[in-house]
Amino acid sequence: MTGLAGPSPAEIDDPVRRCQFSPPAVMAALLDLEISGRIGTLPGHCVTLLTDEAHWTE
């Protein structure tokens, strides 16, 4: 799933369109990745892959 997100912000629908899983399954996976600190969500329904150097604050 992290292969569908990159360091540049992308609309949350992009990973849904680019994989073979259902939208609810993708959203659940993205939520798990966000909770684990591997991706971040941004305003405008965007997601971005967080690097080890990135520090995400709300």
Secondary structure in CASP SS format (residue, H / E / C, confidence):
PFRMAT SS
TARGET T0000
AUTHOR 0000-0000-0000
METHOD secondary structure of the structure
MODEL  1
M C 1.00
T H 1.00
G H 1.00
L H 1.00
A C 1.00
G C 1.00
P C 1.00
S C 1.00
P C 1.00
A E 1.00
E E 1.00
I C 1.00
D H 1.00
D H 1.00
P H 1.00
V H 1.00
R H 1.00
R H 1.00
C C 1.00
Q C 1.00
F C 1.00
S C 1.00
P H 1.00
P H 1.00
A H 1.00
V H 1.00
M H 1.00
A H 1.00
A H 1.00
L H 1.00
L H 1.00
D H 1.00
L H 1.00
E H 1.00
I H 1.00
S C 1.00
G C 1.00
R C 1.00
I E 1.00
G E 1.00
T E 1.00
L E 1.00
P C 1.00
G C 1.00
H C 1.00
C E 1.00
V E 1.00
T E 1.00
L E 1.00
L C 1.00
T C 1.00
D C 1.00
E C 1.00
A C 1.00
H C 1.00
W C 1.00
T C 1.00
E C 1.00
END
